[in-house]
Amino acid sequence: MPKSEIHPTWFKDTPVFCDGKPICFIGSTKRELQVDVWLANHPFYTDSQIIVDSEGRVERFMKKYGLESTDE
């Protein structure tokens, strides 16, 4: 017989919030959940993913090891 006192309380309808707005309800051991990124504002899913090499890391690496760039 399992012990009943060792399991956390299960909340069936836990609200998930992003920027203070409720997104959905899930089951969780927490009363409410706060998330910073979710499907609607994630850069990969919103096609706003931009890779910026603002510090010139690639160029420094290529120069340091004497490699030629493969950009065309």
N, C-alpha and C positions, 0 to 999 in steps of 0.2 A: 504494500500500500504506500504510494508516494506521500511525502509530507506536504500538507496544504499551506504551511506558513512560509515556505521558501520561494514561492513563485511570485513575480511582480504582478501588480494589478494590471489587467488588460482593459484598455479603453477601446471600445468597438468603433466609435465614430470620432477619431482624432482629427481636428482641422489642421491643414497644412497651409501656412501663410508665406507669401512672398511679397515684400514691400508693404506689409500690413494688410494685404488683400487675401481673402481665402481662395485657395486654388482648388482643393479637393478634400475629401475625407477618407482616411485610411484607418486600419487597426494598428495600435501602437501601445507601448508601455508608458508613453509620455502623454500628458494631458493635451498638449498642443505642440506643433513643430514649426520652426522658422527655417526657411531655406533662402539662400541668396540667389541661386541659379536653378532654373527649371527649364523644361522643354520650350516654352514660349519666349524665353529671353536668353537662351544659350547661344553663343556665337556660331557653333557648328550647325545648329538646326535653323537658324535665321539667316543663313548665307551672309553673315557679316564678319566672318572669320578672315582676318587680315594678318599676315605674318610680316612684321616690320623689323628690319635689321637696322635700328636707329643708331646703334653704337658701332657699327662696322665690324662686328665680330667675325663674320665670314671672311671679309677681306683681310683682317689681321691674321686669321688662321692660315689662309692661303699664302699670304706673304711670309709668315713665320716658317712654314714648312716648304717653301719654294714650289708650291703647286700652282698649276695653271687653272684658271676658271673654266668651267664647262658651260657657262652661259653663252648663248648664241643670239 
